[in-house]
Amino acid sequence: MQFKNLDEIDTRILKHLSENGRLSNAELGRLVNLTRAAVRDRINQLVSNGIIDRFTITVNPLKAGKMLSMYFDIEVTWESMQQVIGELTADEEITNVYQMSGKPHLHVHALLDDPEHAERYMTKLQSIRGITSVHSEIVIARHKERGGLLI
C-alpha cells in the first residue's frame, strides 16, 4: 500500500517496523538499501510529522494474568462527558476509551483479572457521577485484532 504523503522507502520502513518494532536502524537500512544514518533521519522525520505515533509492544493479556477482556457501552450526561472520560482514562484496567456519535456515550475496553475483578469494576462504574447506564460484554474469542493502520 502506498500513501500519498509517503515515498516508497518510508512506506517500506513503516511496514518493516510494524512487523518488528525491534529492528535496528542498521537492519532496516539493509532491508531498504539505505545507511543507518539515513534510516534514523527518516524515522525521526516520520515521528516529527506525527506519522509514527509511538513505539510500543503488544502484551498478551492472558499470559500476563488478565483473564477477562470486557467492553462497556457507557451512557453519560453531556455535561459530565469530560469528567467521566478523565476518570476512565486514569484507570489501569482501561485500555481504550472512545466517544461515540449520537447520544452521549462511550465505548470502553478493559482488561480484568477474573470475574470478581469484573464485578468490583462494574460497581465502581456505577458510582461515577454522570454515568447513567452501563452495558457490558465479555470477549469470548479474538479472531482479528490490529492496533493501527496496516502498511
N, C-alpha and C positions, 0 to 999 in steps of 0.2 A: 504494500500500500504506500503510495506516495502522497505527501501533503503539500499543499500549495506554498506554504511558507518554510518548507524544509527542503534542502537538496538531498540527493540520493545518499551521500555519505552520512549526513545527520540522521536520516531515516534508518540506515543500517546500524549506526551506533546505538540508536534507541532500541532497535529490535534486539540486538545482542545484549544490551543492559537489561531489557525486560525479561529475557530468558535467564540471565545470570548476572545479577547486580554486583557480584564479587569480582568480575573481570577487572584486571588491572589495566591501566592506560596502555601499557606495553602490549598486553594480549589483545586489546581492542585495536591497537594500531596494526598489528599483524593481520587481524581479520578484515580491516577496511583499507589496508595499504597506506597508512599514514604513520608518521613518527609519534612517539609517546607524547611529546610536547604539543603536537598538532591536535591530537585526540583530547588532551587536557584542556586546550583552549576552546575546542568545540563544545566539550561538556560544560565548561564554565559559562559559555555563551548561552547554551540551552537552559542552564539554571537561571542566568540573569534575565533571559527573556520569559521565564515562567513556564517554559515547555516541560522541563523536568521540575516537577512539583516538590519531590523529596526522594531521598534514598531510604529504603526500608527493607524489612524482611517480612516473611509471612510465617506466622507461628501456627502450627496445627493445634487448635484448641482442645481437641480430645486428648492428645498426648501431653498437653500442658495441664490437664486436670479439669478443664471446663466441659462438663458432660452435657450441658444443655445450651442450645442456641435458640434464642427466642426472638420473635418480632412482636412489637407492640404498635398498635394504632391508637394514638392518644389524642383525644379531643381536648382542646383548651379554649379559654376565652381569649378574644383578640387582645384585650388589654394585658393579659398575663403571658402572652406568647414568648417574649424575650426573656422574662424571668424563668419560665419553665425550661426553655432551651438552655439557659445558663446552668440551671441545676442538673439537668440531664447530662450535658457535656462534661460536667465536673465528676460524674460518677465513673469509677473504674470499670464497672460492668458494661457500660455502654460503649459500643464500637462505632455506631453510625447514628446520626440524627438528621432527618430530612424534613423540612417544612413542605407540606404538600399543597396543591392548588385546591380551590373550592372552599369548603368550610374550614375554620381554623383547626388544623390538626397536624400531628407529627407522625412520621413513620420512623420507628426506632429499633435498632438491633442491639441485643445484649448477649453476652456470654456468661453463663452462670454455672456454679459448681454442681448443683444437684437440685432435686425438686424442693427441698427445704429452703435453699437459697432463693429459688424462684418465688416461693410463697412469701418470704420476707421482702423480696424486692417488689412484688405486687402490692403488698401492704404499704411499703414506702411510697410507691407511685400514687396510691390513693390518698396519701396525706399531703401531697404537694398542692399548695394553693394555686388555683387556676386550672387544674386538670378537672374536666367534667366527666370524662369516661375513658376507660382503658379496655381495649380488646387485645388479647394476646394469643399467639400461636407458637407452638414448638416445632422446630425444624426436625423432620423425620429423616430425610436423606438429602445430601447435596449432589446434584447432578452436573451443575456447571457453576463455577464461581470465578470471577475475574475482577481484579482490583483496578481497572483503568482502561485506557484506550489500547486496543490490540494493534500492534505495529506489524 
